[in-house]
Amino acid sequence: MFRITKEFHFSASHQLKSLPADHQCARLHGHNYVVEVELAGAELNEHGFVRDYHELSPLKRYIDESFDHRHLNDVLGHDRVTAECLAKHFYDWCKARLPETSAVRVSETPKTWAEYRP
């Protein structure tokens, strides 16, 4: 199996309102997010690619226009805006457009990652 990944970055705020009031994530706060998309294929196309990285440009536009410097609770329309939920959201968005999508990872901090991989 061949695998490729590409990384995207955005900054945004969120609030996890279901947590106890004394939990730091219950307060409005922000992160510099990293989204890593993985595509996989058993075979390469006629150019020797799983997929040309340039074909992931629509994801960059989507992130820049819809997520960057936004409040994620408003963007997604709910208050469960965790890295896990973001990974699933971006996986679904990518899978609908790039069938080779095999996983999405989201980081809120340099030491933490959440991944969605069916």
C-alpha positions as CSV (number, residue, x, y, z in Angstrom):
1,M,0.0,0.0,0.0
2,F,1.3,3.5,-0.9
3,R,0.5,6.3,1.5
4,I,0.9,10.0,1.2
5,T,0.1,12.8,3.7
6,K,-0.2,16.5,3.5
7,E,-0.4,19.0,6.4
8,F,-2.6,22.1,6.7
9,H,-2.6,24.8,9.4
10,F,-5.2,27.1,10.8
11,S,-5.9,29.1,14.0
12,A,-9.3,29.1,15.6
13,S,-11.2,29.3,18.9
14,H,-13.6,26.9,20.5
15,Q,-15.3,26.2,23.8
16,L,-16.2,22.8,25.2
17,K,-19.3,23.8,27.1
18,S,-20.2,20.4,28.3
19,L,-17.1,20.2,30.6
20,P,-17.2,21.3,34.2
21,A,-16.9,25.1,34.6
22,D,-13.5,24.7,36.3
23,H,-12.0,22.8,33.4
24,Q,-9.7,25.0,31.3
25,C,-11.3,23.8,28.0
26,A,-14.7,25.0,29.2
27,R,-13.5,28.5,28.8
28,L,-13.3,30.2,25.4
29,H,-9.8,29.5,24.1
30,G,-7.9,28.9,20.8
31,H,-5.3,26.7,19.2
32,N,-3.0,26.7,16.2
33,Y,-4.4,23.6,14.6
34,V,-2.6,21.1,12.3
35,V,-4.6,18.9,10.0
36,E,-2.8,16.0,8.4
37,V,-4.6,14.1,5.6
38,E,-3.5,10.7,4.6
39,L,-4.4,9.1,1.2
40,A,-3.6,5.5,0.3
41,G,-3.7,3.3,-2.7
42,A,-2.6,-0.2,-3.7
43,E,-1.5,1.1,-7.1
44,L,-0.1,4.4,-8.5
45,N,-1.7,6.4,-11.3
46,E,-0.1,6.9,-14.7
47,H,2.1,9.6,-13.2
48,G,3.4,7.5,-10.4
49,F,1.2,9.2,-7.7
50,V,-1.4,8.0,-5.2
51,R,-2.8,11.5,-5.9
52,D,-1.1,14.7,-7.0
53,Y,-0.6,16.9,-4.0
54,H,-1.9,19.8,-6.0
55,E,-5.3,18.1,-6.0
56,L,-5.6,18.8,-2.3
57,S,-5.8,22.5,-2.9
58,P,-9.6,22.6,-2.4
59,L,-9.0,21.4,1.2
60,K,-6.7,24.3,1.8
61,R,-9.3,26.7,0.4
62,Y,-12.0,25.1,2.5
63,I,-9.9,25.4,5.7
64,D,-8.7,28.9,4.9
65,E,-12.2,30.2,4.1
66,S,-14.3,28.3,6.6
67,F,-12.1,27.5,9.6
68,D,-9.1,29.9,9.9
69,H,-9.6,32.6,12.5
70,R,-13.2,31.5,13.2
71,H,-15.0,30.2,16.3
72,L,-15.4,26.5,15.6
73,N,-18.6,26.1,17.7
74,D,-20.2,28.5,15.2
75,V,-18.6,26.9,12.1
76,L,-19.7,23.3,13.0
77,G,-23.0,24.3,14.7
78,H,-22.4,22.4,18.0
79,D,-20.4,22.5,21.2
80,R,-18.5,19.2,20.8
81,V,-15.7,20.8,18.8
82,T,-12.9,18.4,19.9
83,A,-9.9,17.4,17.9
84,E,-11.6,14.0,17.5
85,C,-14.7,15.6,16.0
86,L,-12.6,17.8,13.7
87,A,-10.7,14.8,12.5
88,K,-14.0,13.0,11.5
89,H,-15.4,16.2,9.9
90,F,-12.3,16.7,7.7
91,Y,-12.2,12.9,6.9
92,D,-15.8,13.0,5.7
93,W,-15.1,16.2,3.7
94,C,-12.0,14.7,2.0
95,K,-13.5,11.2,1.5
96,A,-16.4,12.7,-0.5
97,R,-13.9,14.4,-2.9
98,L,-10.8,12.2,-2.7
99,P,-11.8,8.5,-2.4
100,E,-8.2,7.6,-1.5
101,T,-8.5,9.3,1.8
102,S,-7.6,6.8,4.5
103,A,-7.2,8.9,7.7
104,V,-7.2,12.4,9.1
105,R,-5.2,13.6,12.1
106,V,-5.8,16.8,14.0
107,S,-3.4,18.4,16.5
108,E,-4.3,21.2,18.9
109,T,-0.9,21.3,20.5
110,P,2.6,20.1,19.4
111,K,2.3,17.1,21.8
112,T,-1.3,15.9,21.1
113,W,-3.0,14.3,18.1
114,A,-6.5,12.9,17.4
115,E,-7.0,10.6,14.4
116,Y,-10.1,9.3,12.5
117,R,-9.4,6.2,10.5
118,P,-12.3,3.9,9.6
